[in-house]
Amino acid sequence: MNVPKNTQTNTVSESDESSCHSSLGMPVRTLLNGVLQIVLLLGIALTMIDWSIISKLTNGEKPFENSFELLRNVIPVMIVFAILSALITLIVSGVRVAAQWERGVVLRLGKFRGVRGPGIVYVVPFIDSVTFVDTRLLTLNIPSQQVITKDNVPAAVDGVLYYLVREAEQAVLTVQNYRFAVAQYAQATLRDVVGALTLDDLLSEREQIQQRVAEVVEERIKSWGLHLDSIRLQDIEMPEDLKRIMSRQASAEREKRANITKSEGDKIAASNLAEAARIMATTSGAMKLRTLQTIDGLGTGQSNTVIMFPIEFVESLDRFTETVKNLTNKTV
């Protein structure tokens, strides 16, 4: 059972994408419109202006008898210029520019006409429409998802998804907003995969989780003309009380390993001491040499006081004790 998800996503809408294309095409349209307007103005000046009027003005003569005659000559020129100027502006408005990493999906009267770009793309105003698609590697943030694991432990998992558009036509015509669709499908898949795991599996098998989520998402979005590059889990959040319990468990586990290591060391040390004692017992003079080494080690400290005790006396005492013990055994 999964906790209701957070519906907020960090996706980019299609309107946000269109701002890039308008900024690319605007300078080109402005330049073309300005050049054509100048050419139109010069053409009208050369074809429609009465040069006899210009000659009269240069000679200081009065070209018109009244203002009505002036308007009768000027107004047609202005009307023609306005009509042709509007027509040029309309034609130039269909110019679009697609960057090297962009492809434009062109629809004519609602029907697919083709994929254009990169470079200059012309669409017929009021008839054609174009939607530009970014074909670079895109990054999509997966917000923190509240999930209940298989062993009923609440956890929050977030990640990041890397994908790209391989078929611009399918990405535009198959799904309404492919970025939003990928984000929602990746969130749902992440919750489903994590919800089928225990907490220990969630913490220890991150690579397997990423691979499983990537396989499920890739299988679905490839029909949308998209390709999933990779998906990475960023953080796994758990309740604070569970963190404290896990900390105590980890501390107990470390203490257990420390005790085992210490006991194994004591066992090895005891075995080595027994072997050393056996060698000293069977080797003449070994105990004396060990005693001298111990005395030499104690004598290096200024606060140590060493009292020498004859080893031979100890050995004689041991032999005497052994003899008395043997005699007692025989008497009994």
Secondary structure, 3 states (H helix, E strand, C coil): CCCCCCCCCCCCCHHHHHHHHHHHHHHHHHHHHHHHHHHHHHHHHHHCCCHHHHHHHHCCCCCCCCHHHHHHHHHHHHHHHHHHHHHHHHHHCCEEEECCCEEEEEEECCEEEEEECCEEEECCCCCEEEEEEECCCEEEEEEEEEEECCCCCEEEEEEEEEEEECCHHHHHHCCCCHHHHHHHHHHHHHHHHHHCCCHHHHHHCHHHHHHHHHHHHHHHHHHHCEEEEEEEEEEEECCHHHHHHHHHHHHHHHHHHHHHHHHHHHHHHHHHHHHHHHHHHHCCCHHHHHHHHHHHHHCCCCCCCCCCCCHHHHHHHHHHHHHHHHHHHHHC
